[in-house]
Amino acid sequence: MPGLLQNHVAAVTGTGSGIGRAIALGFAREGAAIAALDIDGATAAKTAADIRSAGGKAHHFTLDVRDRVSCRDTAARVASEVGRVSILVNNAGINRRNAFTGDPDAVLKDWQDIMATNLNGLFNVTQAFLAPLRALKGRIINLASIQSFMHVRTPNSPAYTTSKHGVVGFTRALAAELGKDGVRVNAIGPGLIETPLNEQVRKNNPDLVKIFLDHTPLGRAGQPEDIVGPAIFLASDLSAYVTGAIVMADGGYRVI
């Protein structure tokens, strides 16, 4: 039986590990050809190789989303080597945990680095792939966060919270603008997902994990695979009349 994403080409940023890798593998199982993008080319290559080993189609590309020229060049390579992209997942992102009242130089660097990746990178990649997405009535999925709606009371940089609010604003603005072209733009809002990005924080600060779990009705942290189902839904025709939406995958964190 054909998969839900048969005949689609999906470009996914941050595929080297965690949520991005899980989404790339999940999309490939549903029949999509994958352009695996990551600033660490070796990890993107591993994800692509694993997809091919499982019988799927994938190429990898080294991409720093902060580099606008590189984003355009990579989009052209993807079109040539994989095909025209009809699904874009903007997953690449970073976090820092310095308080705003901390060292001013460190706070400024956090702000600049986080905005460069989480917002400017989102802009750069989306603009680079916009032409095929419009031509094919494609789908854009942005990774937001529970911090798109609140500042979680754990050590977190205010820059991260601000950037994730921006992801939601960007999602809604593009949904409104690109709807006439048949392009659907949605976001996913993960809660605490156990990924390599936060492994050390979880290991060194179990109290932080407890704060999250005590506030999560399902009583557990999420796994990268918990984001795959919502991503497939938003990328497939199952969500043909859904745009400008934020699908929360937070174990119910925002309920209480």
Secondary structure, DSSP 4 states (H G I P E B T S, - for coil): ---TTTT-EEEEESTTSHHHHHHHHHHHHTT-EEEEEESSHHHHHHHHHHHHHTT-EEEEEE--TT-HHHHHHHHHHHHHHT---SEEEE---------TTS-HHHHHHHHHHHHIIIIIHHHHHHHHHHHHHHHTT-EEEEE--GGGT---SSS--HHHHHHHHHHHHHHHHHHHHHGGGT-EEEEEEE-SB--GGGHHHHHH-HHHHHHHHHT-TT-S-B-GGGGHHHHHHHHSGGGTT--S-EEEESTTGGG-
